[in-house]
Amino acid sequence: MRFPRYMPSDIVITKNDFNSGGLVRSPRKLSKLGRALSSYGNDKDSPSKIPKKRLKLLCGTKWQEDYMKLHRDMLNNRRPPKYLVYFCGGRKFGCGGYGNRLGAITSLFYLAVITGRAFLIDWNTTVPIEKYLRPRNIQWDFPMSKLRHLKKSYHYWGKGEHEFVNKDSQRSPVNFNLFRHWLEDTDMGSFLDSPLEIVTSLWYFAPSFLQHKFAERVASEIGVKVRGHRYSLVGCAFDFLFERTAEFERTLSIARESLNLKPNIPRIGIHIRMGDGNAFHPASLDRRTTNFNNFFTCARKLERTIIKSKSNFSREDIKWFLATDTLGVKQVALKTYPNKVVSLSVKLEHINVREPSVEGLQGVLLDHFLLSESDYFVLSDSSFSKTALGMNFHSLEHSTFGDKCKYIT
């Protein structure tokens, strides 16, 4: 089995860089923005649009083929049962929002690959994820009812309380570094010793496998060569696990067309995560962004940098796609920048604190997919932003945080 490889060959990375989110490029003439300005609009580096040959180079194939066989054999009782299940128990259960869930699913999937376990997803919410995303290469929706006879263990990595959880299996939701150090110092092949291991997590810990003592030994045997940054694993995992349903594909196409974006024109994606408590909802303690206007100021600076790098684009052509968790922010943005900001009229719901409605979960997914299709990013320090960056294999050089804008033009 070969471990997955990520990202184009001009991006290389060290172990320390990978864990901290940095990257190193081999010498190549690039624009000031860190990319060749040649592919914009609808021609995105998304898994669905990347040629199969290039996608193989991004993510590898041999390890996938071997794991698909392992997964089929286990589901058909041709191997001893060893399962690793991502489990979300519902409202306030510790799953977090969509970005948390996608990051945790990515991490647990790679853990399943490394430990030789069949990976399953038990989304377990009022709106089944299968309404929008269906299995692609493995049957991750295998019925849990068929595994009831197996000895099971529960783990909570992040938040969550459950009567069946041994306290030793609960990891602090406050300090990720404590969890990361525990993970990197633990032989997970020995730690996960039940036929059915069920994990609730909101951590994105996939990058830790490069520092993981157990994973390092396995990696040495199978010839690991990782390329990319810490969030690029999301793109390969998502492409391996999911494909959009025909119904959701049509919904996404309609939403994309409603924005009236010109082809072959760079697009700036802005994600403003205000948190459950903010200027519009001051009662909550969860506040993420203090001044959302900083994001639009940063987008202006980024736009000027784009124009300087490629003079045949006019400022009027470049649009800003806005995804946010707060209706008030969207209303202010559309009123202040009517010729710049484009956004979807979707129902805004915080699925980390309440069960989503059909319209709410669909809105979250539409915003995430369309944000990920942007060319440059002004982001919040949130899992929603970071997983969108990784979904379509964007470089970290294409992004900045709105509260800490790196553009000075």
N, C-alpha and C positions, 0 to 999 in steps of 0.2 A: 504493500500500500504506500502511496505517496501522499504526503501532506499537501494541501492546496497552496498554489502560488497566486500572488495577487498583483495587479496593476501592470502597466506597461513597463518594458524593459529599461526605459531611461530613468526610472525611479528606483533607487536602491536605499536600503535602510539598515541601520545597526540595531542591536537589541535595545540599547538605551533609548535611541531615537524612537523606536516603535512604541515603547511603553509610555513615552512622554508625548507622543503625537507628532514628532518632528519627522522630516524627510530630507533626503539628500538627492540631488539630481546630478546625473553625469553631465559633462560639459555639452551644452547645446544652445544655439542662439534662440532666445525667446524674447517675447515682448516684455515691457516693464511689468506686465501683469502675470508673467510666468507661464504663458501659453502661446501657442501659435494661433493667431486670430483667423480661423478658417472655417469653423463649423459652429453654426448658431441656429437659433430658431427651432425647427422641428427635427433637425439632424443632431440628436443628442447621443451621448455615449451611454445610453441605457441598455440593460441586458437584452431588451426586446429588439433593439435596433443595431447592436454591435454585430458584425459578421461573426458567424459561428467559429471560424478559424481564429479570429482575434480574441473572442471570448474564452476559447480554450487556453490561449496564452495568458490571459488575465487570471484565470481561476484554476487551470489544470484540468485533467480529465481522468487520469489513471486512478487517483484516489477516489474520485466520484464513482467510477465504475465498480471498484472493489467494494465501496461502502453500500452502493445500491444492492449488490449481491448479498452482502452480509444482512442488510435490512430485510430483503425478501426471504432469505433462509430463516431468519429468526421468526418472522411473522408466520411462516409455514412450518414451524416446529422442526426445522432441519438443523438447528443449533440450539444449545441450551439457552433458556430465556435470560436475557440481560437487556432491560429497558431503562431508558432515561426519559422522563416525561416533564415537559414544561407545563406547569399547572397554574391556572389563574382561578381563584376561588370566588371571584365576584367583587362587589363593591367594598372598598376600603380593606381589601384582603392583602394588599401589599404588592399588587402587580404594577402600580403606577399608571402613567398615561401610555399612549401608543408608542412613543419613542422608547420609553422604558421597556415595554413589552417586546418590541422588535430587537432592542439591544440584548435583552435577556435570552430571547429565542436564538439569536445568532450565537451567543456565548455557549449556551447549553448544547446547541447543535454540534459545535466544534468539540466540546467536551465528550459528547457521545461518539464522535468519530475517533477521537484519541483513545477512549477507553473501550472501544469495540462494542458499543451498545446501540440498540435500535432506538432512534429518537422519535418521540411522539409529542403532539401538541394537544393539550386539553384546555381550550380557550375558556370554556365554561362561563359564558355570560349571556345576557338576555338576547343579544344579537350574535348568531354564529358567524365566525370569521369566514367560514366556508361559503357564505353568501357572496363574498367579494374575492377571496383568494382560495384556490383549490390546490391540492398536491400536484407537484410536477414530477419529481424523480423518485420520491419515496412516499409510502402511504402513512404520512404522519398523523392522519385522522383515524387510524385503526381503533376500533371500539374498545374503550377501557373496560367495558363489561366482560370482555373475553379474557381479561387478565386478573379477575377478582381472586382467583385461586392462588396467585403468587404471593410470596412473602414480600412485603413492601416496607419502605422507609420514607419518611417525609423530611424535607429540608426547607428552611426558610432563610434565604440569603438576601437580606434587606429588611423589608417590613413584613408584618403578618403575624397573626396569632392563631393557633389551632390546637384543639384538645389532644390530638394525636402526636403532636410534635414534641420530641425530646428537646429539652433546653439546650443540649450540646449541639443541636443542629440549627439553632437560631443564630444568625450573624447580625451584628449591629447595623441598623440602617443609617446611623449617623456618620460613621467614619469608614469610608471606602478603603482607605489605605490599610486599616486593620484587617479587613476582609481580604484584600489583595495579598497581604503578607501571609495570611493563613493559607490561602489558595496556593501560592507559589511554594510553600514549604510542606505541602501535603501531597502524599502519593494518592491521587484520586482513584487510581485503579484499585487500591486496597480500601480506601475510605468508602467507596461506593460498592458495598458487598452484598446487597440484596438483589434478587432477580428483578424487582421493580423499584426503581428509585424515582421519587416524585419530588420535584423542586419548584418552589415559588421564589422568584427572584426579580428584582428590578435593576440589578447591576449589569452593566456592560463590561465584562471581564475577559473577553476573548483575547485581547492583546497580552494578557498575563501569561498565556501559554508559552510565549517565547522565553519567559523567565522561569517558568514552572519546572522544577527539578524533574518531576515525573515526565512531563511532556518533552523536556530537553533530551532525556534518554531515548524516548520513542523517536523524537525528531532526528536524532543522530543516526538511528538505524534506518530511517526511511528517507533521509536526504532532504530535509526541509530547506527551502529557499524562499523566504518571504519577501515580497515587494509591496510597497505601498505605505499608507499611514494607518493609524490605529482604527479608523472608521471604515476603511476600504473592505474589511472582512464582511461588513454588512451586505455589500453588493453581491459578493459571491454566494453568501449563504442564502440571501433572498432569492437569487436566480436559481439556485439548486432546489430550494424548498417549494417555491410558490409560482403559480401563474394566475393571472387575473381571470375571473369568470367572464364568459361572453357578455353577460348582462352588465357587469361592472365596467368592462372594456367599452361598451357603448356609452355608459354614463360618463366615463372619463373623457371620451372623445367629444361628447357634447359640451362638457365643462371646458375643455381645452379650446374648442371653437368659439365658445361664448366670450372669451377674452379678446378676440379679434387681434391676435398678435401677428406681426409680419414675419414671414420666413426669413431665415438667414440674417437676423438682426439679434445682437446680443441682448440677453434678458438678465436683469438683476432680481434675484430672489431675496425677499426680506421676510424674516420670521421674528416676530416680536412676542415673546412669552412673558406676559405680565405676571402670571402666577394667580393662584386662587385668591390672593389678597393684593389689591393694587389701588390706584387712585379712584377707580370706578367701583371697587369692592373693598373698602378699607378695613372691614371687620376682620378679615383673615390675616394670619401671620405669614402666609406664604406669598412673599413679594419678590419677583425676579428682576424687574426692570424699573428703575427709578424715573427715567426720562426717555420716553419712547421717541421723542423728537430727534434724539441723537442718531437714531437709525436712518432717518431721512436725510439728515445732514451728511452722514457717512455715505449714503447712496449717491448724493450729489458729487461728493469728492471722487467716488469710484467711477461715476459716469464721466467726469472730466478726464480721468486717467484713461478710460477706454477710448474716448475721442482722440486724445493725443497719440495713442498707440495705433489707431486705425482711423485715419481722417475721413474715410468715405462714409462713415456713419454720422448721421446728424443726431443731435441731442433729442430732437422730437421723436425720432424713431425708437429710441431705447425706452422700454417700459419696465416698471417695477412691479413684480408680482408679490403681493402681500398676503401672508398667512399669519394669523394672530388668534389668540384665545379670548380676545376681548372685543366685543362689538363697538364699544366707545372708541377704541383705537382705530378701528377700520373706518368708522364714520368721520373722524377727524382727518384721517389720511386722504380719504376720497374727496373731502371738501377742500382741503388745503392743496392737494396735488391732483386736480381733476384730470389733467392731461398726462399724468405720469403713472399713477397707481392703478393697477387692475387687481381685482380680487373676486372671489366667488361669493355668491349669496347662499352660504351654507349655514346650517344650524350649528352654533358653537356650543360644545359641551365639554366639560372636563371629565373624561371618563376615568380618571384616577380617583374621583370622589363620589361618582354615581354610576349606576348602570346606564349604558348608552342606549339611546333610541336608535331606530334604523337610520333616521335622518342624521343623527349626531355622529354615529360611527362612520357613515358614508362621507360626511363632511370632513372628518379628520383624515380619512384616507385620500380624498380628493386633494385636500390642501397639501398633504405630504408628498403625493406623487408629483403634483405640479410644481411644488417648491423644488423637488429634486431635479426637475427638468430645466431649471434655470442654468445660466452660464456662470454667473458670479453671485456671491452671497454676502449679505449682511445679516448676521445670525445672532440669536440669543444663546447664552450658555445653558443649553438645554438638550436633552436627549432627542427631542423631536428635530431640532436643527442638525445635530451631529449625525443622526442616522440618515437624514435626507442627503447630507453631504456624501455619505458613504454609499448610498444606494446606487448612484450612477457613476461611481468611480471618479468623482471630482478630486482634484488636488487641493491640499490645504492652502496652496498659494492662491486659489481662486476665492478664498473666503476671508472674512474678518468679522469680529464681534462688534455689534452696533455701539455698545458701551465703551469699547476700546478700539476705535477705528484706527486702522494702520495707514490709511491714505491721508496724505497731508496736502494734496493739490488744492 
